[in-house]
């Protein structure tokens, strides 16, 4: 299950992805570019599941700076994100 929590610009808006584990925590991903310019995803709040309120605060701050952003949520108890681009681990 999933949905759009916030709609941004249809042509230029980046997507912030939260994967709710349905226990008050979620995994959180934002797009970035690696050193070669390839699209990747990062976890700016850490690799472990994060409190959903903390993710909400992060999204609010980012939207203040960039109102074109989209926020999309998936629900998956196992935290599967289904992203096709690489995810850069923040270990």
N, C-alpha and C positions, 0 to 999 in steps of 0.2 A: 504494500500500500504506500502511497505517497501523494504529494501535492505541492502546489506552489503556495508558500506562505506570504510572499511579497513579489509583486510583478515590477520589473524594471523596464528599461528601454528595450524595445523589441529588436532593435538593430545593433545596439552597442553595449548592452548591459551584460556584465560578467555574472556568473552564477556562484553563489555560496551554497554549499551542500551540507546539510546536517542529516545524519543517519541515526534516528531515534532508536534506542534499544528498549523502549517502552518501560523503563524503570526509573525515569527521571534523569538518565544520562544519554549522551549521544556522542558519536564520532563526528568530527567537523573537518571539512575540506574546502580549501580555496584554490582557485587557479593561479598558476605562475608560469614563468618561462625558465628553463634551465640555461646553463652557460652556452649551449649551442642554439638557443632560441626555440627549442621544442616545448610544447605545452606539457606541463606536469601539474600535479595537485600537491599541495602541502597541507600540513596540519598545524596551524599557528598556535593552537592551544594545547598541543601535545598529542602523543599517539594513543594514550589510554582514553577510555570514555570520559567525557567531561560533563559536568553539571549543565543541564539544558539552560538554566538561567544565565550562566556565564556565557554561553554561546549567544543567547539573545542580546546581552549587553554588547558583545563584540560586534554583532550585526548592526545594532543601532548606531554605534560609533562609526562603522564603515559607511553606512547609508548617509550619515550626516556629511561625509566627505564626498560620496559618490552616489547620488540619488538614482542612478541608472541600474544599480545592482538588483539582482533577483535573489531570493532565498527559497531554496527548494528543500523539501524534507522527504526522506524515505523512512519507512518503519521496518526495521528488521532486528529481531532480538539478538541475532548473531553479529550484527554490525556490518553486514555485507554492503558495499557501496556500488558495485556494478560499474565502476568507472573503467574506461578502456585505456586512458592515458596512464603513465606511471604515477605512482604516489611516492613522493620523497619522504622517507622516514626521518623523524626529528630526534632519533635516539641520541 
